[in-house]
Amino acid sequence: MEFFTARCLRRGMISIDGSYQGENKDGNTLRIFQCPAGLHDITLEYRSGQTSHKQTRRVMITGTNAIVPMAIAFIAKL
């Protein structure tokens, strides 16, 4: 298994290849997500006021572990 975090200033919902996995943060702490090694579409969906925003990153996730997960950055509209 491989591990990653979804870094963003906003709290949002994370999906891996279209499958919902949970929120990117527990309080102020980033959650660590698991997935099989390989190419994945990681999606962050968040709300800004009344508007919903969705961003997807296609990333190759390999060579990670729970102590050193891959950090996937998302830039949110504030």
ABEGO torsion letter per residue (X at the ends): XBBBBBBBABBBBBBBGGBBAEBABBEABBBBBBBBBEBBBBBBBBBBEABBBBBBBBBBBBGBBAABBBBBBBBBBX
